[in-house]
Amino acid sequence: MSGDVVPLHKPTTDPTPHPPTVLTVVPDLPDTPPTVPVAPAPLWVRSGRAVRTAVANDTTKTTVRLVVRHGSYVAGGARIAARRTWDGRTGARYERMLRAAEAAGNFEVAQEWEERLGRFREARHRRRMDLLHSPVDAAKGALIGTGMGIGALVALGVALAIANENVADVITPLAATIEFIALMVRIVQIVWGPLLSVGPFLALLALWSVGRKQQAAPQWALPAHARSTGEGEPITAPIVVKALRDLGVPALRGAIKEMGDAGAAMLGPIRIAGCGTEVDVTLPSGVSTNEVQTRRRKLAENLTRHEHEVFITIPEAARTVRLWIADSGALDEPIGPSPLVTDQTMTADYTKGRAPWGQDLRGDAATLSLYQRHLLITGLSNQGKTAALRALALWLTLDRTVEFWMGDLKGVGDWAMFDGLATRLIQGPTDDHVIEVTEMAEDAVEEMNRRIQAPPGTVFPPLLVIVDEAQVAFMCPVKGDDKRPYGGSKATSRYFMAVRKIHNQGRAVNVLMWQGTQDPTDQNLPKLVREGAHTRASLALGTEQQARMALGDKAVDGGAAPNLLRPGLDKGTLVVASDGITVPKGQSSITVRTHYISTDDAHTIAERAKTLRDGVTTLHSIDRGEERDPLTDIASVLGNAPRVLTADVLKRLALLSEDTYGTWTPGDLKRVLEDAGAEPYKSDGRMVVGRDRVARALANRATDSDGEGSASAA
């Protein structure tokens, strides 16, 4: 191979060299997007922002409020001054009062205002006629007065000239008077100009003062210390009239508008009533009391009160409603302890006494007569029903003549303090407890029939049958051996029929039925049972229909509204319909705030009541035929009493076990006691059983048993 190099490519035809390529290194861009220039906002947008900022500024608000307030003072003062001037120069005031009296239907008052208007117009006419003659009379008077004045000054000058022996002194008084008049003219000329300039400002200042005194400015413009929120505002006639005007009743609004400022003619005297204010409102013709009653909430809000702080009742006067308006927040305050707690010496009298139950809305003591009155208390759960019912029973325990049969179908110990006071005390929510309560009610019917068959004129001690949570009995589905249901509201229901019989005839022989129930319906509180109660009371309820069930149509139509009480907040507040409590004249119900007696205080009162009694053996369940020990049962029915009449011992034994002791005679009782070595004896001419003798016989029997047991063991 030769060493020649053979070129593989042909040389280019363009021998012109190219410029070198320059590479520029560009650094990486950041992750943020490039800033885009924003166009300035339009002028109107910027202006709006500036205005909004200025308006929201506190300084601006204060300035605007200040300007509006003082401007309103001047305008309001001018309006008030013009109104006063107009009323003083015309008969507008009399005409307003006349229209108000006519709208209210008070034509006697209207006639009186018409006579006053006539006298005012007659006097004004005489004054205007006198003005026709007054210029001539004034001119004559001025001329005569001037002549007499000049004559007096000349006479004074003559006297002065004689005294000084100088004739020139004759005109000295007249010249001095002329110089004084000239001085006054010069003073007026000097003051008149500035007075004309300052006068309008003084007038504005006077109007401003009138407006400021009357607070003639919008509420939002007034100073913070003078700004009224309306909460707790005292009730005045203008406030009541304005509240009625804005109630939404066209006829009422039109009548008040015709009355002008004299709408207060509808109102009676505004009276302080307990922790509130009371006023009677005579409605104009064409406005019914029902139209006001159905707008209770709106009326309360117009009066700057909550709904529960305004009560509307119907007095005797036609077209009249009675408003009771509580002081703001007053009904949320407790009313204080019961006299049963504070007065350790208090006693009770079933026949003539009245139980201290609480306070009415006026703050007066609300006391209830319980004499021969069946009672029903109802309401929603956990509103104080048991406490209200128990307070009345606790008062009656202080009357030793009252006998109690009790059934507590809740069974949580609310009535446990009556152990040792009540002859029967059944506590529990089961069907077995309902059966026992039903048989207790049926025994009360038998006792009632026995009393009815007694000789005329016989006086019987009161027997009080109390069933708390009675709805449990009415709703019980259990049937007896005779296929009759214990619960229900039909004629076959044993509990229902027992209650009905006591309601029908019990009060005549002092056998009374008290029931407490909750959330009433036709199923758990039958119509015939609730209408058989003489005293009906209700705590807070859910609906008006329930209120009618609890209190009756008459009470609800008359303004009773337990359905408007606040559940949970108005605990212990009752609406009561009864002739046993003092109800304001013309009303069918009264609202009572009951005293709360705690369970501990109830036990204390019960212990005090036990010291007034001979001792009561409480039967906790009804005997089902188990074998009895007569001597032990006799000891139990004697209780703490040192001695008990044999007739009462037989009665208590029959209650303890009807099957075992229902047919016992005094001879049977005597035989058992003589065999035990505790025979009856006479005390004050009557046969009694001694507690000590029975206790000694039981102790001897126990000793004998122990001795026999020891001998057998030996």
MARNU-892191 format. One record per residue (C-alpha): x, y, z. Coordinates in steps of 0.02 Angstrom, whole numbers, padded with zeros to 5 digits, always signed. Example, Ala and Ser with C-alpha at 12.3 -4.5 7.8 and 13.67 -1.06 7.14 Angstrom:
2
+00615-00225+00390+00684-00053+00357
***
This chain:
714
+00000+00000+00000+00059+00172-00042+00060+00309+00089-00049+00433-00008-00202+00502+00083-00360+00495-00016-00492+00628+00038-00664+00559+00066-00761+00725+00051-00754+00857-00081-00705+01031-00026-00850+01155-00011-00876+01276-00152-00904+01424-00029-00737+01467+00039-00812+01608+00149-00793+01558+00331-00948+01564+00447-00945+01664+00609-00929+01560+00765-01089+01510+00856-01108+01587+01028-01209+01488+01159-01294+01588+01299-01332+01497+01460-01501+01551+01532-01529+01514+01718-01685+01419+01778-01838+01529+01815-01916+01525+01988-02078+01429+02018-02183+01587+02052-02280+01651+01902-02226+01814+01827-02301+01971+01901-02437+02039+01791-02464+02226+01808-02639+02265+01875-02735+02410+01805-02790+02539+01933-02972+02524+01996-03098+02641+01918-03130+02805+02003-03306+02758+02057-03242+02600+02142-03109+02696+02237-03237+02827+02286-03356+02693+02351-03219+02615+02456-03173+02782+02528-03354+02822+02570-03380+02651+02650-03224+02671+02755-03277+02845+02809-03453+02787+02855-03389+02639+02956-03270+02750+03053-03318+02775+03237-03284+02961+03227-03403+02977+03080-03537+02879+03171-03519+02987+03326-03527+03146+03222-03682+03091+03127-03767+03037+03287-03725+03206+03366-03793+03305+03218-03952+03202+03205-03982+03209+03393-03969+03398+03411-04061+03429+03249-04202+03317+03310-04205+03412+03475-04239+03575+03382-04368+03499+03264-04453+03403+03402-04454+03554+03517-04535+03658+03378-04666+03524+03353-04702+03512+03538-04711+03701+03560-04826+03717+03409-04938+03579+03477-04948+03660+03647-04986+03830+03570-05120+03755+03459-05199+03662+03604-05197+03820+03710-05276+03931+03576-05404+03809+03506-05523+03675+03567-05418+03534+03494-05384+03458+03665-05568+03452+03708-05611+03377+03539-05482+03238+03561-05549+03193+03732-05726+03197+03663-05683+03077+03521-05592+02963+03642-05742+02952+03758-05858+02916+03612-05742+02782+03543-05734+02700+03714-05923+02704+03727-05920+02814+03882-06054+02937+03833-06069+03019+04004-05887+03073+03995-05913+03124+03814-06056+03238+03866-05948+03317+04001-05808+03355+03877-05936+03426+03755-05996+03546+03890-05817+03599+03927-05787+03630+03742-05942+03738+03734-05884+03842+03883-05712+03864+03805-05785+03924+03640-05902+04045+03729-05757+04120+03828-05652+04134+03671-05794+04223+03580-05807+04350+03720-05621+04385+03712-05629+04413+03525-05776+04533+03541-05680+04629+03674-05537+04652+03550-05652+04755+03437-05670+04888+03572-05497+04877+03646-05406+04998+03523-05522+05143+03566-05516+05101+03750-05327+05088+03742-05311+05257+03656-05423+05339+03783-05328+05259+03924-05160+05314+03852-05220+05494+03830-05291+05505+04004-05138+05423+04078-05019+05542+03988-05119+05696+04044-05124+05637+04223-04938+05599+04220-04891+05771+04153-05005+05853+04280-04925+05756+04421-04749+05802+04364-04796+05988+04351-04874+05984+04523-04716+05905+04590-04614+06042+04505-04719+06181+04583-04693+06105+04754-04507+06091+04721-04499+06274+04660-04587+06337+04815-04470+06239+04925-04313+06300+04836-04385+06474+04799-04333+06448+04617-04462+06462+04480-04353+06359+04359-04382+06204+04467-04562+06195+04405-04507+06099+04249-04367+06001+04334-04468+05838+04360-04539+05848+04185-04366+05877+04111-04293+05730+04211-04431+05615+04146-04400+05670+03967-04213+05639+03988-04249+05464+04059-04360+05422+03911-04225+05483+03793-04098+05372+03883-04211+05221+03863-04231+05257+03679-04043+05268+03657-04019+05104+03751-04149+05020+03640-04064+05088+03486-03898+05016+03543-03969+04845+03596-04096+04823+03458-03974+04778+03321-03881+04641+03417-04046+04580+03487-04113+04554+03312-03957+04456+03271-03956+04348+03429-04145+04328+03444-04162+04183+03320-04022+04090+03406-04107+04113+03574-04269+04048+03499-04179+03896+03429-04097+03868+03599-04267+03871+03683-04338+03746+03559-04182+03638+03580-04207+03639+03768-04388+03583+03751-04340+03444+03630-04196+03386+03740-04306+03378+03893-04432+03271+03800-04295+03164+03718-04368+03207+03547-04238+03111+03447-04221+02935+03377-04162+02805+03503-04004+02767+03403-03954+02950+03406-03973+02974+03594-03823+02963+03711-03783+02790+03778-03839+02833+03956-04006+02901+03893-04038+02768+03763-04181+02655+03816-04182+02473+03767-04360+02455+03831-04309+02308+03942-04387+02334+04111-04463+02500+04061-04599+02558+04183-04775+02533+04119-04863+02698+04081-05025+02742+03992-04939+02795+03828-04841+02632+03823-04998+02526+03846-05095+02626+03716-04954+02612+03590-04940+02424+03622-05127+02403+03590-05120+02514+03436-04983+02407+03359-05068+02243+03403-05129+02214+03225-05316+02234+03256-05380+02358+03123-05534+02412+03221-05430+02443+03377-05298+02539+03283-05429+02647+03196-05517+02687+03359-05355+02737+03445-05309+02844+03295-05473+02936+03310-05439+02965+03494-05274+03051+03458-05167+03069+03612-05315+03029+03721-05310+02841+03690-05275+02824+03875-05462+02852+03901-05478+02665+03869-05372+02627+04021-05424+02614+04201-05305+02661+04341-05133+02583+04324-05103+02492+04488-04950+02414+04567-04995+02230+04591-04862+02127+04677-04709+02110+04566-04796+02193+04419-04926+02315+04357-05112+02289+04327-05229+02389+04216-05405+02364+04147-05430+02406+03963-05604+02447+03898-05600+02400+03715-05684+02510+03583-05843+02451+03498-05806+02320+03366-05657+02245+03458-05680+02080+03550-05581+02022+03700-05534+01865+03605-05439+01968+03476-05326+02033+03614-05308+01865+03702-05249+01775+03546-05111+01905+03521-05031+01886+03692-04854+01864+03628-04863+02016+03515-04937+02121+03654-04799+02066+03773-04664+02111+03646-04747+02280+03616-04736+02307+03804-04551+02258+03801-04588+02101+03901-04573+01915+03873-04732+01818+03837-04734+01734+04008-04727+01905+04093-04898+01964+04027-05063+01885+04083-05230+01928+04003-05390+01890+04098-05572+01939+04074-05656+02034+04218-05843+02056+04238-05857+02219+04141-05907+02198+03959-05777+02226+03821-05641+02234+03953-05477+02142+03971-05367+02148+04125-05180+02154+04092-05054+02103+04223-04878+02148+04168-04734+02082+04272-04580+02184+04312-04443+02124+04197-04366+01965+04267-04474+01964+04425-04554+01796+04387-04384+01712+04378-04350+01750+04561-04400+01624+04698-04541+01670+04814-04467+01609+04977-04495+01460+05093-04663+01390+05145-04737+01439+05314-04741+01252+05350-04551+01259+05353-04527+01425+05442-04667+01414+05571-04635+01269+05688-04797+01300+05783-04915+01295+05634-05066+01180+05646-05203+01138+05521-05391+01136+05523-05472+01031+05386-05643+01109+05410-05607+01295+05426-05422+01316+05384-05335+01358+05222-05172+01278+05166-05029+01400+05130-04987+01352+04952-04888+01497+04880-04912+01672+04810-05017+01743+04671-04945+01859+04541-04985+02009+04649-04870+01939+04783-05015+01904+04902-05022+01739+04996-05119+01606+04900-05211+01492+05022-05325+01347+04976-05475+01276+05068-05474+01086+05059-05639+01055+05148-05744+00925+05053-05657+00960+04887-05591+00827+04769-05429+00884+04689-05337+00856+04525-05163+00920+04482-05088+00889+04311-04948+00950+04201-04797+00894+04104-04668+00782+04185-04540+00858+04305-04632+01023+04329-04666+01008+04517-04831+00914+04520-04785+00797+04662-04710+00939+04765-04868+01044+04745-04982+00898+04791-04871+00843+04935-04869+01019+05010-05058+01015+05033-05052+00841+05110-04912+00894+05228-05019+01037+05292-05163+00918+05325-05051+00802+05426-05051+00938+05559-05237+00901+05584-05240+00738+05682-05418+00698+05627-05370+00670+05445-05335+00491+05390-05227+00460+05235-05232+00317+05110-05094+00342+04983-05038+00264+04821-04876+00326+04740-04865+00243+04570-04693+00315+04539-04614+00233+04690-04454+00332+04708-04482+00389+04888-04571+00555+04858-04703+00504+04986-04593+00400+05102-04609+00528+05244-04792+00475+05263-04739+00308+05332-04809+00318+05508-04938+00449+05457-05037+00363+05320-05142+00211+05361-05100+00141+05190-04947+00183+05087-04920+00091+04922-04763+00138+04826-04711+00068+04658-04746+00077+04470-04784-00105+04430-04950-00185+04385-04956-00265+04558-04947-00092+04635-05089-00034+04521-05192-00181+04580-05160-00135+04761-05203+00049+04729-05364-00003+04640-05415-00115+04784-05375+00029+04903-05492+00143+04804-05627+00009+04806-05606-00007+04995-05632+00181+05006-05795+00159+04910-05851+00028+05037-05806+00145+05180-05903+00283+05094-06056+00172+05077-06043+00122+05260-06042+00305+05311-06187+00347+05197-06291+00211+05282-06253+00281+05455-06388+00374+05552-06421+00552+05488-06314+00684+05571-06167+00569+05602-06003+00663+05584-05860+00567+05506-05675+00607+05512-05600+00650+05342-05527+00506+05242-05409+00569+05106-05366+00450+04963-05214+00513+04867-05151+00433+04706-04997+00511+04628-04954+00468+04446-05134+00412+04421-05106+00396+04234-05016+00232+04272-05177+00163+04346-05285+00222+04201-05165+00146+04073-05143-00022+04162-05193-00165+04044-05206-00303+04177-05373-00391+04201-05434-00477+04358-05507-00650+04380-05677-00579+04333-05603-00520+04165-05629-00338+04216-05480-00224+04177-05402-00127+04318-05363+00021+04202-05457+00104+04061-05596+00232+04050-05748+00121+04023-05880+00065+04146-05791-00102+04162-05632-00021+04228-05615-00052+04415-05504+00098+04455-05606+00216+04346-05770+00164+04425-05701+00175+04602-05643+00353+04572-05809+00399+04491-05908+00333+04640-05801+00432+04763-05823+00589+04657-06011+00565+04653-06046+00543+04839-05885+00547+04938-05880+00730+04989-06045+00715+05083-05963+00596+05207-05787+00668+05201-05712+00535+05087-05605+00634+04964-05504+00589+04810-05344+00680+04762-05253+00634+04603-05092+00691+04522-05063+00649+04340-04952+00706+04198-04970+00749+04014-05161+00727+04012-05251+00641+03869-05423+00562+03854-05341+00393+03881-05240+00427+04039-05363+00553+04115-05543+00517+04064-05664+00661+04046-05783+00606+04184-05641+00590+04309-05561+00759+04276-05729+00848+04281-05770+00769+04449-05633+00868+04539-05687+01027+04629-05510+01099+04628-05417+01082+04464-05239+01144+04445-05115+01132+04304-04930+01162+04284-04850+01191+04114-04934+01097+03972-04897+01075+03788-05058+01125+03701-05217+01223+03727-05316+01061+03708-05224+00989+03858-05259+01150+03954-05445+01126+03921-05432+00947+03982-05344+01003+04140-05448+01155+04188-05605+01152+04081-05668+01262+03940-05734+01399+04054-05565+01431+04135-05471+01431+03969-05598+01544+03885-05578+01660+04034-05391+01677+04006-05314+01525+04093-05164+01470+03990-05053+01339+04073-04996+01292+03898-04905+01460+03891-04803+01425+04048-04621+01387+04013-04576+01203+04043-04424+01194+04155-04422+01380+04194-04594+01397+04276-04579+01246+04389-04706+01252+04530-04813+01383+04443-04994+01327+04436-05151+01392+04354-05291+01351+04476-05478+01343+04446-05571+01318+04610-05695+01398+04728-05578+01353+04869-05454+01490+04826-05479+01677+04815-05496+01717+04630-05503+01901+04573-05680+01958+04542-05740+01918+04367-05604+01789+04332-05618+01601+04322-05440+01554+04372-05285+01618+04461-05100+01588+04435-05007+01530+04590-04819+01514+04617-04809+01375+04746-04684+01362+04888-04559+01223+04862-04539+01103+05008-04387+00992+04988-04390+00808+05033-04284+00840+05188-04402+00979+05246-04550+00864+05209-04477+00732+05326-04454+00864+05461-04636+00920+05445-04693+00738+05447-04598+00705+05608-04680+00857+05686-04850+00790+05631-04816+00620+05708-04797+00701+05879-04977+00764+05862-05046+00589+05831-05063+00435+05940-04963+00331+05819-05016+00259+05653-04972+00089+05585-04942+00105+05399-04999-00038+05289-04878-00053+05141-04967-00189+05044-05133-00277+05042-05140-00449+05121-05156-00593+04998-05214-00724+05125-05049-00768+05210-05052-00841+05387-05060-00704+05519-05001-00691+05700-05145-00600+05789-05044-00539+05938-04904-00469+05829-05031-00385+05715-05119-00308+05866-04953-00238+05926-04917-00166+05755-05084-00077+05738-05065+00001+05911-04912+00097+05849-04843+00219+05976-05008+00255+06063-05012+00201+06247-05190+00141+06227-05315+00125+06083-05502+00096+06085-05549-00084+06047-05662-00025+05904-05515+00065+05824-05403-00088+05846-05532-00195+05755-05542-00067+05615-05354-00061+05594-05341-00250+05595-05473-00260+05458-05370-00140+05353-05215-00244+05385-05297-00405+05327-05479-00408+05275-05478-00596+05250-05412-00632+05425-05488-00495+05532-05633-00430+05428-05760-00534+05525-05685-00510+05699-05797-00452+05840-05747-00371+06005-05765-00544+06081-05636-00618+05963-05514-00479+06005-05544-00501+06192-05518-00690+06180-05348-00672+06094-05288-00540+06217-05347-00637+06370-05258-00794+06310-05099-00691+06296-05122-00608+06464-05154-00433+06391-05341-00420+06415-05428-00253+06373-05476-00135+06513-05583+00020+06538-05514+00196+06523-05633+00344+06545-05777+00221+06536-05725+00145+06368-05637-00018+06328-05459+00004+06268-05308-00104+06226-05146-00058+06315-04985-00055+06217-04879-00101+06369-04984-00255+06408-04970-00318+06228-04784-00285+06223-04761-00378+06389-04862-00524+06323-04753-00534+06168-04595-00526+06274-04660-00665+06389-04705-00771+06240-04531-00750+06169-04455-00797+06337-04564-00951+06350-04514-01002+06175-04330-00983+06218-04354-01086+06377-04442-01227+06285-04307-01225+06155-04172-01240+06288-04263-01383+06374-04282-01476+06211-04098-01455+06176-04056-01522+06348
***
